[in-house]
Amino acid sequence: MKRWFDGLMILVMLMLPLYVFAGVPLDTVKKNVNDVLNVLRDPKLKGETGKKLKEQRVEAAADKLFDYVELSKRTLGLNWNKFSPAQRREFVELYRTILKDAYVDKITAYTNERVNFTKEAALSETTVEVWSVVISKGGETPIHYRVIKKENTWKVYDVVIEGVSLINNYRTQFREILGNNPPEKLLETLRKKVGKKWEGGYDTASKKDRLS
């Protein structure tokens, strides 16, 4: 009986790290997401007058939230090794702009709703998925943030909204482009995508985040 009980206790102890209702990852993501939402909700930053300041503050808040290098590596996978150091740096910067705008486009729809952070689930020793839910009159929308720990700091490397990964669509597109083309082809495509944004804006939601 004692052996059975000891075995059960060991199993429970092994399972405990997998599901923690609140901890540093959750608190970190909650604060950084709320920082982004607070900027988007700020009435002083509405209209053309506050547009530039809003973009600067959103960018600063997003930089605290996301690990763009980790996002880039995970999106490119083995193709990351095909890029030179200079090409990697440029890719990270271009991808950073696209991801920031894609995330802001999606999260903007929930700026007037209540966002609850519910729990965190360990994926590995250094990665955790933080669960949140947006509560509105129409129902509940799950948004999960996958975060990684580096130098005692937790940052997001993917966002899953209603079961759809923010970077998954880009991963597929990047693989298609790099299948028979060098890295420069993808960089050229991203430069055009970012250029369109600055020329007058693109709607990543309505265009389903296509690069073309």
C-alpha positions as CSV (number, residue, x, y, z in Angstrom):
1,M,0.0,0.0,0.0
2,K,2.8,2.4,0.9
3,R,4.6,1.6,-2.3
4,W,1.5,2.4,-4.3
5,F,1.0,5.7,-2.4
6,D,4.7,6.7,-3.0
7,G,4.3,5.9,-6.7
8,L,1.2,8.0,-6.9
9,M,2.9,10.9,-5.1
10,I,5.8,10.8,-7.5
11,L,3.4,10.9,-10.5
12,V,1.6,13.9,-9.0
13,M,4.9,15.7,-8.5
14,L,5.9,15.0,-12.1
15,M,2.6,16.4,-13.3
16,L,2.6,19.6,-11.3
17,P,5.0,21.6,-13.5
18,L,2.8,20.9,-16.5
19,Y,-0.2,22.9,-15.3
20,V,0.3,25.9,-13.2
21,F,-2.5,28.4,-12.9
22,A,-0.4,31.5,-12.4
23,G,3.3,32.2,-12.5
24,V,6.0,34.4,-13.9
25,P,5.3,33.6,-17.6
26,L,1.6,34.4,-17.2
27,D,2.2,37.5,-15.2
28,T,4.8,38.7,-17.7
29,V,2.6,38.1,-20.8
30,K,-0.4,39.6,-19.1
31,K,1.5,42.8,-18.3
32,N,3.0,43.1,-21.8
33,V,-0.3,42.3,-23.6
34,N,-2.1,44.9,-21.4
35,D,0.6,47.4,-22.3
36,V,-0.2,46.9,-26.0
37,L,-3.9,47.1,-25.3
38,N,-3.6,50.2,-23.2
39,V,-1.8,52.0,-26.1
40,L,-4.5,50.9,-28.5
41,R,-7.3,52.0,-26.1
42,D,-5.8,55.4,-25.2
43,P,-8.3,58.1,-26.4
44,K,-5.5,60.6,-26.6
45,L,-3.8,58.7,-29.4
46,K,-6.8,58.6,-31.7
47,G,-6.9,60.4,-35.1
48,E,-4.1,61.6,-37.2
49,T,-2.6,63.7,-34.4
50,G,-1.7,60.7,-32.2
51,K,-1.1,58.2,-35.0
52,K,2.7,58.5,-35.1
53,L,3.0,58.4,-31.3
54,K,0.6,55.5,-31.1
55,E,2.8,53.5,-33.6
56,Q,5.9,54.3,-31.6
57,R,4.3,53.2,-28.3
58,V,2.8,50.0,-29.9
59,E,6.2,49.1,-31.3
60,A,7.9,49.6,-28.0
61,A,5.3,47.5,-26.2
62,A,5.4,44.8,-28.9
63,D,9.2,44.6,-28.6
64,K,8.8,43.8,-24.9
65,L,6.2,41.1,-25.7
66,F,7.8,39.3,-28.7
67,D,11.1,37.5,-29.3
68,Y,11.5,38.3,-33.0
69,V,14.7,36.3,-33.4
70,E,13.1,33.2,-32.0
71,L,10.0,33.8,-34.1
72,S,12.2,34.1,-37.2
73,K,14.1,30.9,-36.5
74,R,11.0,28.8,-35.7
75,T,9.3,30.1,-38.8
76,L,12.1,29.4,-41.2
77,G,13.2,26.2,-39.6
78,L,16.1,24.6,-41.4
79,N,15.9,27.3,-44.0
80,W,17.4,29.7,-41.4
81,N,20.8,28.0,-42.1
82,K,20.6,29.2,-45.8
83,F,20.7,32.8,-44.8
84,S,23.9,34.7,-44.2
85,P,24.3,36.8,-41.0
86,A,23.4,40.0,-42.8
87,Q,20.4,38.3,-44.5
88,R,19.2,37.0,-41.1
89,R,19.4,40.5,-39.6
90,E,17.3,41.9,-42.5
91,F,14.8,39.1,-42.3
92,V,14.3,39.6,-38.6
93,E,13.6,43.3,-39.1
94,L,11.2,42.8,-42.0
95,Y,9.4,40.0,-40.3
96,R,9.2,42.0,-37.1
97,T,7.3,44.7,-38.9
98,I,4.9,42.3,-40.5
99,L,4.3,40.3,-37.4
100,K,3.7,43.4,-35.2
101,D,1.1,44.7,-37.7
102,A,-0.5,41.3,-38.1
103,Y,-0.8,40.9,-34.3
104,V,-2.1,44.5,-33.8
105,D,-4.6,44.0,-36.6
106,K,-6.0,40.9,-34.9
107,I,-5.9,42.2,-31.3
108,T,-7.5,45.5,-32.2
109,A,-10.8,43.7,-32.6
110,Y,-10.7,42.9,-28.9
111,T,-9.5,46.3,-27.5
112,N,-13.0,47.0,-26.1
113,E,-13.6,43.5,-24.6
114,R,-12.5,42.0,-21.3
115,V,-9.4,39.8,-21.5
116,N,-8.8,37.2,-18.8
117,F,-5.6,35.3,-18.4
118,T,-6.5,31.9,-17.0
119,K,-3.5,29.6,-16.7
120,E,-0.2,28.5,-18.1
121,A,0.9,25.1,-19.3
122,A,4.5,24.0,-19.6
123,L,5.5,22.8,-23.0
124,S,9.2,22.1,-22.1
125,E,11.8,23.2,-19.6
126,T,12.1,26.6,-21.3
127,T,8.7,27.0,-23.1
128,V,5.2,27.7,-21.7
129,E,1.8,28.3,-23.2
130,V,-0.1,31.1,-21.5
131,W,-3.9,30.8,-21.9
132,S,-6.1,33.8,-22.2
133,V,-9.7,34.3,-23.2
134,V,-11.5,37.3,-24.6
135,I,-15.0,37.7,-23.2
136,S,-17.5,39.6,-25.3
137,K,-21.3,39.7,-25.9
138,G,-20.8,37.2,-28.7
139,G,-19.0,34.6,-26.6
140,E,-15.5,33.7,-25.7
141,T,-12.4,33.8,-27.9
142,P,-9.3,31.8,-26.8
143,I,-5.9,33.4,-27.4
144,H,-2.8,31.4,-26.3
145,Y,0.7,32.9,-26.1
146,R,3.6,30.5,-26.5
147,V,6.6,31.9,-24.6
148,I,10.3,31.0,-24.2
149,K,12.6,31.8,-21.3
150,K,15.9,33.4,-22.2
151,E,18.2,35.0,-19.6
152,N,15.4,34.9,-17.0
153,T,13.0,36.8,-19.4
154,W,9.9,35.3,-20.9
155,K,9.0,36.4,-24.4
156,V,6.4,35.3,-27.0
157,Y,7.4,33.2,-29.9
158,D,3.9,32.4,-31.3
159,V,0.3,33.5,-30.7
160,V,-2.6,31.1,-31.3
161,I,-5.9,32.8,-31.9
162,E,-9.0,30.4,-32.0
163,G,-6.6,27.5,-32.7
164,V,-4.8,29.3,-35.6
165,S,-1.1,30.0,-35.2
166,L,0.0,33.6,-36.1
167,I,3.2,32.3,-37.7
168,N,2.0,29.0,-39.1
169,N,0.6,30.7,-42.3
170,Y,3.9,32.5,-42.8
171,R,5.9,29.3,-42.3
172,T,4.0,27.6,-45.1
173,Q,4.4,30.6,-47.5
174,F,8.1,31.0,-46.7
175,R,8.7,27.4,-47.5
176,E,6.9,27.7,-50.8
177,I,9.1,30.7,-51.8
178,L,12.3,29.1,-50.6
179,G,11.6,25.8,-52.2
180,N,13.3,26.6,-55.4
181,N,14.6,30.1,-54.7
182,P,17.5,31.6,-52.7
183,P,17.0,33.7,-49.5
184,E,17.2,36.9,-51.5
185,K,13.9,36.1,-53.2
186,L,12.1,35.9,-49.8
187,L,13.7,39.1,-48.7
188,E,12.6,40.9,-51.8
189,T,9.0,39.7,-51.2
190,L,9.1,40.9,-47.7
191,R,10.5,44.3,-48.7
192,K,7.6,44.8,-51.0
193,K,5.1,43.7,-48.3
194,V,6.6,46.1,-45.8
195,G,6.7,48.8,-48.5
196,K,3.0,48.4,-49.2
197,K,2.3,49.0,-45.5
198,W,4.2,52.3,-45.4
199,E,2.7,53.4,-48.7
200,G,-0.9,53.4,-47.3
201,G,-1.5,50.3,-45.3
202,Y,-2.5,46.7,-45.9
203,D,-5.1,44.8,-44.2
204,T,-3.6,41.5,-43.0
205,A,-6.9,40.3,-41.7
206,S,-8.9,40.7,-44.9
207,K,-6.1,39.5,-47.1
208,K,-5.6,36.5,-44.8
209,D,-2.0,37.4,-44.2
210,R,-0.9,36.5,-47.7
211,L,2.4,37.9,-48.8
212,S,1.4,38.5,-52.4
